[in-house]
Amino acid sequence: MSSSTAESPMAAPVSTSSAIAAPAKRSRTAAKPAAVAAPKPKSGGKPASKAKVVAKPKSAVKGVAAVRPSWKDIIKECIAENKEDVRQGVSRNTIKKFAEDKYQVDVTGTNLYQLNKAITTGAEAGVFHLPKGPSGKVKLAPKATAPSASKEVCIIILFS
């Protein structure tokens, strides 16, 4: 009996630890499906709400772009209104102030880049003239005159 009592205390701790470990394993397996199931609806709900939030600002940006004319048109209008600067050209600061006053456009960051790009592409296309270089004042390009037919000279030589 002493040998069986010696074995039973040893067996009891082993059986207790295995009994504790077995329910722990069951609870872990039961917890994993619950944890996996819970994030799926959360992650499924988050991207849908982000997509809705992203869609609203894009439509707002399209509405703002339709309100004002293109940068080339703004530059042409500014040059036309500043007649005192027609000979020398209009500075970029004058164009910026004109756009801010008339169209309530904040000319910083992306808008400043677009303004500079419009001036550069307009100069390459022959719409604008940059008399003092690429970072100087801006003028409208001179209108090209076509050679007229009235300037042709006819020479008639009469022999007598």
Phi and psi in radians as a Rosetta constraint file:
Dihedral C 1 N 2 CA 2 C 2 CIRCULARHARMONIC -1.084 0.35
Dihedral N 2 CA 2 C 2 N 3 CIRCULARHARMONIC -0.607 0.35
Dihedral C 2 N 3 CA 3 C 3 CIRCULARHARMONIC -1.219 0.35
Dihedral N 3 CA 3 C 3 N 4 CIRCULARHARMONIC -0.616 0.35
Dihedral C 3 N 4 CA 4 C 4 CIRCULARHARMONIC -1.271 0.35
Dihedral N 4 CA 4 C 4 N 5 CIRCULARHARMONIC -0.608 0.35
Dihedral C 4 N 5 CA 5 C 5 CIRCULARHARMONIC -1.228 0.35
Dihedral N 5 CA 5 C 5 N 6 CIRCULARHARMONIC -0.561 0.35
Dihedral C 5 N 6 CA 6 C 6 CIRCULARHARMONIC -1.215 0.35
Dihedral N 6 CA 6 C 6 N 7 CIRCULARHARMONIC -0.620 0.35
Dihedral C 6 N 7 CA 7 C 7 CIRCULARHARMONIC -1.297 0.35
Dihedral N 7 CA 7 C 7 N 8 CIRCULARHARMONIC -0.642 0.35
Dihedral C 7 N 8 CA 8 C 8 CIRCULARHARMONIC -1.179 0.35
Dihedral N 8 CA 8 C 8 N 9 CIRCULARHARMONIC -0.694 0.35
Dihedral C 8 N 9 CA 9 C 9 CIRCULARHARMONIC -1.109 0.35
Dihedral N 9 CA 9 C 9 N 10 CIRCULARHARMONIC -0.634 0.35
Dihedral C 9 N 10 CA 10 C 10 CIRCULARHARMONIC -1.220 0.35
Dihedral N 10 CA 10 C 10 N 11 CIRCULARHARMONIC -0.691 0.35
Dihedral C 10 N 11 CA 11 C 11 CIRCULARHARMONIC -1.200 0.35
Dihedral N 11 CA 11 C 11 N 12 CIRCULARHARMONIC -0.608 0.35
Dihedral C 11 N 12 CA 12 C 12 CIRCULARHARMONIC -1.107 0.35
Dihedral N 12 CA 12 C 12 N 13 CIRCULARHARMONIC -0.830 0.35
Dihedral C 12 N 13 CA 13 C 13 CIRCULARHARMONIC -1.124 0.35
Dihedral N 13 CA 13 C 13 N 14 CIRCULARHARMONIC -0.636 0.35
Dihedral C 13 N 14 CA 14 C 14 CIRCULARHARMONIC -1.166 0.35
Dihedral N 14 CA 14 C 14 N 15 CIRCULARHARMONIC -0.755 0.35
Dihedral C 14 N 15 CA 15 C 15 CIRCULARHARMONIC -1.227 0.35
Dihedral N 15 CA 15 C 15 N 16 CIRCULARHARMONIC -0.564 0.35
Dihedral C 15 N 16 CA 16 C 16 CIRCULARHARMONIC -1.200 0.35
Dihedral N 16 CA 16 C 16 N 17 CIRCULARHARMONIC -0.767 0.35
Dihedral C 16 N 17 CA 17 C 17 CIRCULARHARMONIC -1.162 0.35
Dihedral N 17 CA 17 C 17 N 18 CIRCULARHARMONIC -0.669 0.35
Dihedral C 17 N 18 CA 18 C 18 CIRCULARHARMONIC -1.255 0.35
Dihedral N 18 CA 18 C 18 N 19 CIRCULARHARMONIC -0.553 0.35
Dihedral C 18 N 19 CA 19 C 19 CIRCULARHARMONIC -1.232 0.35
Dihedral N 19 CA 19 C 19 N 20 CIRCULARHARMONIC -0.626 0.35
Dihedral C 19 N 20 CA 20 C 20 CIRCULARHARMONIC -1.264 0.35
Dihedral N 20 CA 20 C 20 N 21 CIRCULARHARMONIC -0.703 0.35
Dihedral C 20 N 21 CA 21 C 21 CIRCULARHARMONIC -1.182 0.35
Dihedral N 21 CA 21 C 21 N 22 CIRCULARHARMONIC -0.649 0.35
Dihedral C 21 N 22 CA 22 C 22 CIRCULARHARMONIC -1.138 0.35
Dihedral N 22 CA 22 C 22 N 23 CIRCULARHARMONIC -0.823 0.35
Dihedral C 22 N 23 CA 23 C 23 CIRCULARHARMONIC -1.166 0.35
Dihedral N 23 CA 23 C 23 N 24 CIRCULARHARMONIC -0.510 0.35
Dihedral C 23 N 24 CA 24 C 24 CIRCULARHARMONIC -1.150 0.35
Dihedral N 24 CA 24 C 24 N 25 CIRCULARHARMONIC -0.691 0.35
Dihedral C 24 N 25 CA 25 C 25 CIRCULARHARMONIC -1.135 0.35
Dihedral N 25 CA 25 C 25 N 26 CIRCULARHARMONIC -0.696 0.35
Dihedral C 25 N 26 CA 26 C 26 CIRCULARHARMONIC -1.151 0.35
Dihedral N 26 CA 26 C 26 N 27 CIRCULARHARMONIC -0.704 0.35
Dihedral C 26 N 27 CA 27 C 27 CIRCULARHARMONIC -1.209 0.35
Dihedral N 27 CA 27 C 27 N 28 CIRCULARHARMONIC -0.569 0.35
Dihedral C 27 N 28 CA 28 C 28 CIRCULARHARMONIC -1.169 0.35
Dihedral N 28 CA 28 C 28 N 29 CIRCULARHARMONIC -0.772 0.35
Dihedral C 28 N 29 CA 29 C 29 CIRCULARHARMONIC -1.163 0.35
Dihedral N 29 CA 29 C 29 N 30 CIRCULARHARMONIC -0.578 0.35
Dihedral C 29 N 30 CA 30 C 30 CIRCULARHARMONIC -1.281 0.35
Dihedral N 30 CA 30 C 30 N 31 CIRCULARHARMONIC -0.550 0.35
Dihedral C 30 N 31 CA 31 C 31 CIRCULARHARMONIC -1.311 0.35
Dihedral N 31 CA 31 C 31 N 32 CIRCULARHARMONIC -0.584 0.35
Dihedral C 31 N 32 CA 32 C 32 CIRCULARHARMONIC -1.094 0.35
Dihedral N 32 CA 32 C 32 N 33 CIRCULARHARMONIC -0.844 0.35
Dihedral C 32 N 33 CA 33 C 33 CIRCULARHARMONIC -1.102 0.35
Dihedral N 33 CA 33 C 33 N 34 CIRCULARHARMONIC -0.617 0.35
Dihedral C 33 N 34 CA 34 C 34 CIRCULARHARMONIC -1.184 0.35
Dihedral N 34 CA 34 C 34 N 35 CIRCULARHARMONIC -0.695 0.35
Dihedral C 34 N 35 CA 35 C 35 CIRCULARHARMONIC -1.218 0.35
Dihedral N 35 CA 35 C 35 N 36 CIRCULARHARMONIC -0.649 0.35
Dihedral C 35 N 36 CA 36 C 36 CIRCULARHARMONIC -1.249 0.35
Dihedral N 36 CA 36 C 36 N 37 CIRCULARHARMONIC -0.672 0.35
Dihedral C 36 N 37 CA 37 C 37 CIRCULARHARMONIC -1.213 0.35
Dihedral N 37 CA 37 C 37 N 38 CIRCULARHARMONIC -0.620 0.35
Dihedral C 37 N 38 CA 38 C 38 CIRCULARHARMONIC -1.187 0.35
Dihedral N 38 CA 38 C 38 N 39 CIRCULARHARMONIC -0.756 0.35
Dihedral C 38 N 39 CA 39 C 39 CIRCULARHARMONIC -1.191 0.35
Dihedral N 39 CA 39 C 39 N 40 CIRCULARHARMONIC -0.491 0.35
Dihedral C 39 N 40 CA 40 C 40 CIRCULARHARMONIC -1.018 0.35
Dihedral N 40 CA 40 C 40 N 41 CIRCULARHARMONIC -0.854 0.35
Dihedral C 40 N 41 CA 41 C 41 CIRCULARHARMONIC -1.166 0.35
Dihedral N 41 CA 41 C 41 N 42 CIRCULARHARMONIC -0.610 0.35
Dihedral C 41 N 42 CA 42 C 42 CIRCULARHARMONIC -1.136 0.35
Dihedral N 42 CA 42 C 42 N 43 CIRCULARHARMONIC -0.842 0.35
Dihedral C 42 N 43 CA 43 C 43 CIRCULARHARMONIC -1.211 0.35
Dihedral N 43 CA 43 C 43 N 44 CIRCULARHARMONIC -0.569 0.35
Dihedral C 43 N 44 CA 44 C 44 CIRCULARHARMONIC -1.184 0.35
Dihedral N 44 CA 44 C 44 N 45 CIRCULARHARMONIC -0.594 0.35
Dihedral C 44 N 45 CA 45 C 45 CIRCULARHARMONIC -1.355 0.35
Dihedral N 45 CA 45 C 45 N 46 CIRCULARHARMONIC -0.595 0.35
Dihedral C 45 N 46 CA 46 C 46 CIRCULARHARMONIC -1.161 0.35
Dihedral N 46 CA 46 C 46 N 47 CIRCULARHARMONIC -0.870 0.35
Dihedral C 46 N 47 CA 47 C 47 CIRCULARHARMONIC -1.101 0.35
Dihedral N 47 CA 47 C 47 N 48 CIRCULARHARMONIC -0.597 0.35
Dihedral C 47 N 48 CA 48 C 48 CIRCULARHARMONIC -1.126 0.35
Dihedral N 48 CA 48 C 48 N 49 CIRCULARHARMONIC -0.708 0.35
Dihedral C 48 N 49 CA 49 C 49 CIRCULARHARMONIC -1.241 0.35
Dihedral N 49 CA 49 C 49 N 50 CIRCULARHARMONIC -0.596 0.35
Dihedral C 49 N 50 CA 50 C 50 CIRCULARHARMONIC -1.167 0.35
Dihedral N 50 CA 50 C 50 N 51 CIRCULARHARMONIC -0.697 0.35
Dihedral C 50 N 51 CA 51 C 51 CIRCULARHARMONIC -1.098 0.35
Dihedral N 51 CA 51 C 51 N 52 CIRCULARHARMONIC -0.679 0.35
Dihedral C 51 N 52 CA 52 C 52 CIRCULARHARMONIC -1.168 0.35
Dihedral N 52 CA 52 C 52 N 53 CIRCULARHARMONIC -0.716 0.35
Dihedral C 52 N 53 CA 53 C 53 CIRCULARHARMONIC -1.171 0.35
Dihedral N 53 CA 53 C 53 N 54 CIRCULARHARMONIC -0.692 0.35
Dihedral C 53 N 54 CA 54 C 54 CIRCULARHARMONIC -1.209 0.35
Dihedral N 54 CA 54 C 54 N 55 CIRCULARHARMONIC -0.619 0.35
Dihedral C 54 N 55 CA 55 C 55 CIRCULARHARMONIC -1.155 0.35
Dihedral N 55 CA 55 C 55 N 56 CIRCULARHARMONIC -0.625 0.35
Dihedral C 55 N 56 CA 56 C 56 CIRCULARHARMONIC -1.147 0.35
Dihedral N 56 CA 56 C 56 N 57 CIRCULARHARMONIC -0.819 0.35
Dihedral C 56 N 57 CA 57 C 57 CIRCULARHARMONIC -1.134 0.35
Dihedral N 57 CA 57 C 57 N 58 CIRCULARHARMONIC -0.569 0.35
Dihedral C 57 N 58 CA 58 C 58 CIRCULARHARMONIC -1.110 0.35
Dihedral N 58 CA 58 C 58 N 59 CIRCULARHARMONIC -0.733 0.35
Dihedral C 58 N 59 CA 59 C 59 CIRCULARHARMONIC -1.184 0.35
Dihedral N 59 CA 59 C 59 N 60 CIRCULARHARMONIC -0.570 0.35
Dihedral C 59 N 60 CA 60 C 60 CIRCULARHARMONIC -1.193 0.35
Dihedral N 60 CA 60 C 60 N 61 CIRCULARHARMONIC -0.638 0.35
Dihedral C 60 N 61 CA 61 C 61 CIRCULARHARMONIC -1.181 0.35
Dihedral N 61 CA 61 C 61 N 62 CIRCULARHARMONIC -0.684 0.35
Dihedral C 61 N 62 CA 62 C 62 CIRCULARHARMONIC -1.106 0.35
Dihedral N 62 CA 62 C 62 N 63 CIRCULARHARMONIC -0.663 0.35
Dihedral C 62 N 63 CA 63 C 63 CIRCULARHARMONIC -1.146 0.35
Dihedral N 63 CA 63 C 63 N 64 CIRCULARHARMONIC -0.646 0.35
Dihedral C 63 N 64 CA 64 C 64 CIRCULARHARMONIC -1.219 0.35
Dihedral N 64 CA 64 C 64 N 65 CIRCULARHARMONIC -0.697 0.35
Dihedral C 64 N 65 CA 65 C 65 CIRCULARHARMONIC -1.150 0.35
Dihedral N 65 CA 65 C 65 N 66 CIRCULARHARMONIC -0.534 0.35
Dihedral C 65 N 66 CA 66 C 66 CIRCULARHARMONIC -1.338 0.35
Dihedral N 66 CA 66 C 66 N 67 CIRCULARHARMONIC -0.301 0.35
Dihedral C 66 N 67 CA 67 C 67 CIRCULARHARMONIC -1.278 0.35
Dihedral N 67 CA 67 C 67 N 68 CIRCULARHARMONIC -0.734 0.35
Dihedral C 67 N 68 CA 68 C 68 CIRCULARHARMONIC -1.841 0.35
Dihedral N 68 CA 68 C 68 N 69 CIRCULARHARMONIC 2.715 0.35
Dihedral C 68 N 69 CA 69 C 69 CIRCULARHARMONIC -1.295 0.35
Dihedral N 69 CA 69 C 69 N 70 CIRCULARHARMONIC 3.108 0.35
Dihedral C 69 N 70 CA 70 C 70 CIRCULARHARMONIC -1.205 0.35
Dihedral N 70 CA 70 C 70 N 71 CIRCULARHARMONIC 2.848 0.35
Dihedral C 70 N 71 CA 71 C 71 CIRCULARHARMONIC -1.111 0.35
Dihedral N 71 CA 71 C 71 N 72 CIRCULARHARMONIC -0.619 0.35
Dihedral C 71 N 72 CA 72 C 72 CIRCULARHARMONIC -1.111 0.35
Dihedral N 72 CA 72 C 72 N 73 CIRCULARHARMONIC -0.708 0.35
Dihedral C 72 N 73 CA 73 C 73 CIRCULARHARMONIC -1.158 0.35
Dihedral N 73 CA 73 C 73 N 74 CIRCULARHARMONIC -0.672 0.35
Dihedral C 73 N 74 CA 74 C 74 CIRCULARHARMONIC -1.104 0.35
Dihedral N 74 CA 74 C 74 N 75 CIRCULARHARMONIC -0.729 0.35
Dihedral C 74 N 75 CA 75 C 75 CIRCULARHARMONIC -1.150 0.35
Dihedral N 75 CA 75 C 75 N 76 CIRCULARHARMONIC -0.770 0.35
Dihedral C 75 N 76 CA 76 C 76 CIRCULARHARMONIC -1.050 0.35
Dihedral N 76 CA 76 C 76 N 77 CIRCULARHARMONIC -0.772 0.35
Dihedral C 76 N 77 CA 77 C 77 CIRCULARHARMONIC -1.119 0.35
Dihedral N 77 CA 77 C 77 N 78 CIRCULARHARMONIC -0.697 0.35
Dihedral C 77 N 78 CA 78 C 78 CIRCULARHARMONIC -1.120 0.35
Dihedral N 78 CA 78 C 78 N 79 CIRCULARHARMONIC -0.747 0.35
Dihedral C 78 N 79 CA 79 C 79 CIRCULARHARMONIC -1.146 0.35
Dihedral N 79 CA 79 C 79 N 80 CIRCULARHARMONIC -0.687 0.35
Dihedral C 79 N 80 CA 80 C 80 CIRCULARHARMONIC -1.165 0.35
Dihedral N 80 CA 80 C 80 N 81 CIRCULARHARMONIC -0.614 0.35
Dihedral C 80 N 81 CA 81 C 81 CIRCULARHARMONIC -1.380 0.35
Dihedral N 81 CA 81 C 81 N 82 CIRCULARHARMONIC -0.454 0.35
Dihedral C 81 N 82 CA 82 C 82 CIRCULARHARMONIC -1.681 0.35
Dihedral N 82 CA 82 C 82 N 83 CIRCULARHARMONIC 1.300 0.35
Dihedral C 82 N 83 CA 83 C 83 CIRCULARHARMONIC -1.210 0.35
Dihedral N 83 CA 83 C 83 N 84 CIRCULARHARMONIC -0.447 0.35
Dihedral C 83 N 84 CA 84 C 84 CIRCULARHARMONIC -1.216 0.35
Dihedral N 84 CA 84 C 84 N 85 CIRCULARHARMONIC -0.355 0.35
Dihedral C 84 N 85 CA 85 C 85 CIRCULARHARMONIC -1.813 0.35
Dihedral N 85 CA 85 C 85 N 86 CIRCULARHARMONIC 0.207 0.35
Dihedral C 85 N 86 CA 86 C 86 CIRCULARHARMONIC -1.124 0.35
Dihedral N 86 CA 86 C 86 N 87 CIRCULARHARMONIC -0.675 0.35
Dihedral C 86 N 87 CA 87 C 87 CIRCULARHARMONIC -1.183 0.35
Dihedral N 87 CA 87 C 87 N 88 CIRCULARHARMONIC -0.821 0.35
Dihedral C 87 N 88 CA 88 C 88 CIRCULARHARMONIC -1.522 0.35
Dihedral N 88 CA 88 C 88 N 89 CIRCULARHARMONIC -0.527 0.35
Dihedral C 88 N 89 CA 89 C 89 CIRCULARHARMONIC 1.973 0.35
Dihedral N 89 CA 89 C 89 N 90 CIRCULARHARMONIC 2.883 0.35
Dihedral C 89 N 90 CA 90 C 90 CIRCULARHARMONIC -1.800 0.35
Dihedral N 90 CA 90 C 90 N 91 CIRCULARHARMONIC 2.360 0.35
Dihedral C 90 N 91 CA 91 C 91 CIRCULARHARMONIC -1.329 0.35
Dihedral N 91 CA 91 C 91 N 92 CIRCULARHARMONIC 2.822 0.35
Dihedral C 91 N 92 CA 92 C 92 CIRCULARHARMONIC -1.146 0.35
Dihedral N 92 CA 92 C 92 N 93 CIRCULARHARMONIC -0.620 0.35
Dihedral C 92 N 93 CA 93 C 93 CIRCULARHARMONIC -1.107 0.35
Dihedral N 93 CA 93 C 93 N 94 CIRCULARHARMONIC -0.648 0.35
Dihedral C 93 N 94 CA 94 C 94 CIRCULARHARMONIC -1.130 0.35
Dihedral N 94 CA 94 C 94 N 95 CIRCULARHARMONIC -0.706 0.35
Dihedral C 94 N 95 CA 95 C 95 CIRCULARHARMONIC -1.130 0.35
Dihedral N 95 CA 95 C 95 N 96 CIRCULARHARMONIC -0.742 0.35
Dihedral C 95 N 96 CA 96 C 96 CIRCULARHARMONIC -1.069 0.35
Dihedral N 96 CA 96 C 96 N 97 CIRCULARHARMONIC -0.825 0.35
Dihedral C 96 N 97 CA 97 C 97 CIRCULARHARMONIC -1.114 0.35
Dihedral N 97 CA 97 C 97 N 98 CIRCULARHARMONIC -0.669 0.35
Dihedral C 97 N 98 CA 98 C 98 CIRCULARHARMONIC -1.085 0.35
Dihedral N 98 CA 98 C 98 N 99 CIRCULARHARMONIC -0.798 0.35
Dihedral C 98 N 99 CA 99 C 99 CIRCULARHARMONIC -1.134 0.35
Dihedral N 99 CA 99 C 99 N 100 CIRCULARHARMONIC -0.682 0.35
Dihedral C 99 N 100 CA 100 C 100 CIRCULARHARMONIC -1.193 0.35
Dihedral N 100 CA 100 C 100 N 101 CIRCULARHARMONIC -0.706 0.35
Dihedral C 100 N 101 CA 101 C 101 CIRCULARHARMONIC -1.269 0.35
Dihedral N 101 CA 101 C 101 N 102 CIRCULARHARMONIC -0.826 0.35
Dihedral C 101 N 102 CA 102 C 102 CIRCULARHARMONIC -1.438 0.35
Dihedral N 102 CA 102 C 102 N 103 CIRCULARHARMONIC -0.690 0.35
Dihedral C 102 N 103 CA 103 C 103 CIRCULARHARMONIC -1.953 0.35
Dihedral N 103 CA 103 C 103 N 104 CIRCULARHARMONIC 0.054 0.35
Dihedral C 103 N 104 CA 104 C 104 CIRCULARHARMONIC 0.903 0.35
Dihedral N 104 CA 104 C 104 N 105 CIRCULARHARMONIC 0.788 0.35
Dihedral C 104 N 105 CA 105 C 105 CIRCULARHARMONIC -1.781 0.35
Dihedral N 105 CA 105 C 105 N 106 CIRCULARHARMONIC 2.237 0.35
Dihedral C 105 N 106 CA 106 C 106 CIRCULARHARMONIC -1.442 0.35
Dihedral N 106 CA 106 C 106 N 107 CIRCULARHARMONIC 1.894 0.35
Dihedral C 106 N 107 CA 107 C 107 CIRCULARHARMONIC -1.537 0.35
Dihedral N 107 CA 107 C 107 N 108 CIRCULARHARMONIC 1.328 0.35
Dihedral C 107 N 108 CA 108 C 108 CIRCULARHARMONIC -2.467 0.35
Dihedral N 108 CA 108 C 108 N 109 CIRCULARHARMONIC 2.767 0.35
Dihedral C 108 N 109 CA 109 C 109 CIRCULARHARMONIC 1.064 0.35
Dihedral N 109 CA 109 C 109 N 110 CIRCULARHARMONIC -2.060 0.35
Dihedral C 109 N 110 CA 110 C 110 CIRCULARHARMONIC -1.124 0.35
Dihedral N 110 CA 110 C 110 N 111 CIRCULARHARMONIC -0.724 0.35
Dihedral C 110 N 111 CA 111 C 111 CIRCULARHARMONIC -1.120 0.35
Dihedral N 111 CA 111 C 111 N 112 CIRCULARHARMONIC -0.648 0.35
Dihedral C 111 N 112 CA 112 C 112 CIRCULARHARMONIC -1.138 0.35
Dihedral N 112 CA 112 C 112 N 113 CIRCULARHARMONIC -0.714 0.35
Dihedral C 112 N 113 CA 113 C 113 CIRCULARHARMONIC -1.084 0.35
Dihedral N 113 CA 113 C 113 N 114 CIRCULARHARMONIC -0.757 0.35
Dihedral C 113 N 114 CA 114 C 114 CIRCULARHARMONIC -1.144 0.35
Dihedral N 114 CA 114 C 114 N 115 CIRCULARHARMONIC -0.663 0.35
Dihedral C 114 N 115 CA 115 C 115 CIRCULARHARMONIC -1.087 0.35
Dihedral N 115 CA 115 C 115 N 116 CIRCULARHARMONIC -0.844 0.35
Dihedral C 115 N 116 CA 116 C 116 CIRCULARHARMONIC -1.102 0.35
Dihedral N 116 CA 116 C 116 N 117 CIRCULARHARMONIC -0.687 0.35
Dihedral C 116 N 117 CA 117 C 117 CIRCULARHARMONIC -1.159 0.35
Dihedral N 117 CA 117 C 117 N 118 CIRCULARHARMONIC -0.675 0.35
Dihedral C 117 N 118 CA 118 C 118 CIRCULARHARMONIC -1.134 0.35
Dihedral N 118 CA 118 C 118 N 119 CIRCULARHARMONIC -0.692 0.35
Dihedral C 118 N 119 CA 119 C 119 CIRCULARHARMONIC -1.134 0.35
Dihedral N 119 CA 119 C 119 N 120 CIRCULARHARMONIC -0.768 0.35
Dihedral C 119 N 120 CA 120 C 120 CIRCULARHARMONIC -1.124 0.35
Dihedral N 120 CA 120 C 120 N 121 CIRCULARHARMONIC -0.845 0.35
Dihedral C 120 N 121 CA 121 C 121 CIRCULARHARMONIC -1.205 0.35
Dihedral N 121 CA 121 C 121 N 122 CIRCULARHARMONIC -0.591 0.35
Dihedral C 121 N 122 CA 122 C 122 CIRCULARHARMONIC -1.145 0.35
Dihedral N 122 CA 122 C 122 N 123 CIRCULARHARMONIC -0.654 0.35
Dihedral C 122 N 123 CA 123 C 123 CIRCULARHARMONIC -1.192 0.35
Dihedral N 123 CA 123 C 123 N 124 CIRCULARHARMONIC -0.667 0.35
Dihedral C 123 N 124 CA 124 C 124 CIRCULARHARMONIC -1.201 0.35
Dihedral N 124 CA 124 C 124 N 125 CIRCULARHARMONIC -0.592 0.35
Dihedral C 124 N 125 CA 125 C 125 CIRCULARHARMONIC -1.425 0.35
Dihedral N 125 CA 125 C 125 N 126 CIRCULARHARMONIC -0.196 0.35
Dihedral C 125 N 126 CA 126 C 126 CIRCULARHARMONIC 1.593 0.35
Dihedral N 126 CA 126 C 126 N 127 CIRCULARHARMONIC 0.224 0.35
Dihedral C 126 N 127 CA 127 C 127 CIRCULARHARMONIC -1.427 0.35
Dihedral N 127 CA 127 C 127 N 128 CIRCULARHARMONIC -0.702 0.35
Dihedral C 127 N 128 CA 128 C 128 CIRCULARHARMONIC -2.014 0.35
Dihedral N 128 CA 128 C 128 N 129 CIRCULARHARMONIC 2.770 0.35
Dihedral C 128 N 129 CA 129 C 129 CIRCULARHARMONIC -2.174 0.35
Dihedral N 129 CA 129 C 129 N 130 CIRCULARHARMONIC 2.321 0.35
Dihedral C 129 N 130 CA 130 C 130 CIRCULARHARMONIC -1.919 0.35
Dihedral N 130 CA 130 C 130 N 131 CIRCULARHARMONIC 1.575 0.35
Dihedral C 130 N 131 CA 131 C 131 CIRCULARHARMONIC -1.187 0.35
Dihedral N 131 CA 131 C 131 N 132 CIRCULARHARMONIC -0.447 0.35
Dihedral C 131 N 132 CA 132 C 132 CIRCULARHARMONIC -1.962 0.35
Dihedral N 132 CA 132 C 132 N 133 CIRCULARHARMONIC 0.395 0.35
Dihedral C 132 N 133 CA 133 C 133 CIRCULARHARMONIC 1.798 0.35
Dihedral N 133 CA 133 C 133 N 134 CIRCULARHARMONIC 3.128 0.35
Dihedral C 133 N 134 CA 134 C 134 CIRCULARHARMONIC -1.181 0.35
Dihedral N 134 CA 134 C 134 N 135 CIRCULARHARMONIC -0.375 0.35
Dihedral C 134 N 135 CA 135 C 135 CIRCULARHARMONIC -1.898 0.35
Dihedral N 135 CA 135 C 135 N 136 CIRCULARHARMONIC 0.176 0.35
Dihedral C 135 N 136 CA 136 C 136 CIRCULARHARMONIC -1.661 0.35
Dihedral N 136 CA 136 C 136 N 137 CIRCULARHARMONIC -2.681 0.35
Dihedral C 136 N 137 CA 137 C 137 CIRCULARHARMONIC -1.278 0.35
Dihedral N 137 CA 137 C 137 N 138 CIRCULARHARMONIC 2.835 0.35
Dihedral C 137 N 138 CA 138 C 138 CIRCULARHARMONIC -2.127 0.35
Dihedral N 138 CA 138 C 138 N 139 CIRCULARHARMONIC 2.322 0.35
Dihedral C 138 N 139 CA 139 C 139 CIRCULARHARMONIC -2.206 0.35
Dihedral N 139 CA 139 C 139 N 140 CIRCULARHARMONIC 2.796 0.35
Dihedral C 139 N 140 CA 140 C 140 CIRCULARHARMONIC -1.297 0.35
Dihedral N 140 CA 140 C 140 N 141 CIRCULARHARMONIC 2.496 0.35
Dihedral C 140 N 141 CA 141 C 141 CIRCULARHARMONIC -1.180 0.35
Dihedral N 141 CA 141 C 141 N 142 CIRCULARHARMONIC 2.506 0.35
Dihedral C 141 N 142 CA 142 C 142 CIRCULARHARMONIC -1.137 0.35
Dihedral N 142 CA 142 C 142 N 143 CIRCULARHARMONIC 2.515 0.35
Dihedral C 142 N 143 CA 143 C 143 CIRCULARHARMONIC -1.283 0.35
Dihedral N 143 CA 143 C 143 N 144 CIRCULARHARMONIC 2.317 0.35
Dihedral C 143 N 144 CA 144 C 144 CIRCULARHARMONIC -1.333 0.35
Dihedral N 144 CA 144 C 144 N 145 CIRCULARHARMONIC 2.274 0.35
Dihedral C 144 N 145 CA 145 C 145 CIRCULARHARMONIC -1.663 0.35
Dihedral N 145 CA 145 C 145 N 146 CIRCULARHARMONIC 2.318 0.35
Dihedral C 145 N 146 CA 146 C 146 CIRCULARHARMONIC -1.467 0.35
Dihedral N 146 CA 146 C 146 N 147 CIRCULARHARMONIC 2.455 0.35
Dihedral C 146 N 147 CA 147 C 147 CIRCULARHARMONIC -1.108 0.35
Dihedral N 147 CA 147 C 147 N 148 CIRCULARHARMONIC 2.242 0.35
Dihedral C 147 N 148 CA 148 C 148 CIRCULARHARMONIC -1.568 0.35
Dihedral N 148 CA 148 C 148 N 149 CIRCULARHARMONIC 2.717 0.35
Dihedral C 148 N 149 CA 149 C 149 CIRCULARHARMONIC -1.347 0.35
Dihedral N 149 CA 149 C 149 N 150 CIRCULARHARMONIC -0.320 0.35
Dihedral C 149 N 150 CA 150 C 150 CIRCULARHARMONIC -1.239 0.35
Dihedral N 150 CA 150 C 150 N 151 CIRCULARHARMONIC -0.284 0.35
Dihedral C 150 N 151 CA 151 C 151 CIRCULARHARMONIC -1.497 0.35
Dihedral N 151 CA 151 C 151 N 152 CIRCULARHARMONIC -0.029 0.35
Dihedral C 151 N 152 CA 152 C 152 CIRCULARHARMONIC -1.218 0.35
Dihedral N 152 CA 152 C 152 N 153 CIRCULARHARMONIC 2.424 0.35
Dihedral C 152 N 153 CA 153 C 153 CIRCULARHARMONIC -1.922 0.35
Dihedral N 153 CA 153 C 153 N 154 CIRCULARHARMONIC 2.261 0.35
Dihedral C 153 N 154 CA 154 C 154 CIRCULARHARMONIC -1.855 0.35
Dihedral N 154 CA 154 C 154 N 155 CIRCULARHARMONIC 2.268 0.35
Dihedral C 154 N 155 CA 155 C 155 CIRCULARHARMONIC -1.969 0.35
Dihedral N 155 CA 155 C 155 N 156 CIRCULARHARMONIC 2.132 0.35
Dihedral C 155 N 156 CA 156 C 156 CIRCULARHARMONIC -2.050 0.35
Dihedral N 156 CA 156 C 156 N 157 CIRCULARHARMONIC 2.187 0.35
Dihedral C 156 N 157 CA 157 C 157 CIRCULARHARMONIC -1.876 0.35
Dihedral N 157 CA 157 C 157 N 158 CIRCULARHARMONIC 2.195 0.35
Dihedral C 157 N 158 CA 158 C 158 CIRCULARHARMONIC -1.861 0.35
Dihedral N 158 CA 158 C 158 N 159 CIRCULARHARMONIC 2.271 0.35
Dihedral C 158 N 159 CA 159 C 159 CIRCULARHARMONIC -1.828 0.35
Dihedral N 159 CA 159 C 159 N 160 CIRCULARHARMONIC 2.288 0.35
